[in-house]
C-alpha cells in the first residue's frame, strides 16, 4: 500500500509540473485519461478481471471524455 501511495504522489507531481505548457483542452484530455485509467483498473480489480485491461479502456474513455468536455 505504501508503494502505491508513492506512485500516486509521483504521478500527481508529474501532472502538476508537466501540464504548464499545455492548452486547457490538452490538460482536460490528460486528466481524463489518468482518472479513467485509475478508475478502470480499480473497478476491474474489484470484479475479478484484469486491471490492466480496465486501465487501458478507462484511459481511452476518460481521455475522450476529457477532450470533449475540455474548455
C-alpha positions in Angstrom: 0.0 0.0 0.0 2.9 2.3 0.7 4.3 1.7 -2.7 1.0 2.7 -4.4 0.9 5.9 -2.4 4.4 6.8 -3.6 3.5 6.1 -7.2 0.4 8.3 -6.9 2.4 11.1 -5.4 5.0 11.0 -8.2 2.2 11.0 -10.8 0.5 13.9 -9.2 3.7 15.9 -9.2 4.3 15.0 -12.8 0.9 16.3 -13.8 1.3 19.5 -11.8 4.6 20.4 -13.4 4.2 18.7 -16.8 0.9 20.4 -17.7 2.2 24.0 -17.5 2.7 24.4 -21.3 -0.5 22.7 -22.4 -3.7 24.1 -23.6 -6.8 23.7 -21.4 -8.2 21.1 -23.8 -4.9 19.1 -23.6 -4.9 19.3 -19.8 -8.5 18.0 -19.7 -7.7 15.1 -22.0 -4.7 14.1 -20.0 -6.5 14.4 -16.7 -9.5 12.4 -18.0 -7.2 9.7 -19.3 -5.4 9.5 -15.9 -8.5 9.4 -13.9 -10.1 6.9 -16.3 -7.1 4.6 -16.1 -7.1 4.5 -12.3 -10.8 4.1 -12.1 -10.9 1.3 -14.8 -8.0 -0.5 -13.2 -9.5 -0.4 -9.7 -13.0 -1.4 -10.9 -11.8 -4.3 -12.9 -9.7 -5.5 -10.0 -12.7 -5.4 -7.7 -14.8 -7.5 -10.1 -12.1 -10.1 -10.5 -11.0 -9.2 -14.1 -7.7 -7.9 -15.5 -6.8 -4.5 -14.0 -4.6 -3.8 -17.0 -7.5 -4.2 -19.4 -9.6 -1.9 -17.2 -6.9 0.7 -17.1 -6.5 0.8 -20.9 -10.2 1.0 -21.6 -10.6 3.6 -18.8 -7.8 5.7 -20.1 -9.4 5.7 -23.6 -12.8 6.6 -22.4 -11.5 9.2 -19.9 -9.2 10.8 -22.4 -12.1 11.1 -24.9 -14.4 12.5 -22.3 -11.8 15.0 -21.1 -11.2 16.1 -24.7 -14.9 16.5 -25.4 -15.6 18.4 -22.1 -12.4 20.4 -22.2 -12.8 24.2 -22.4 
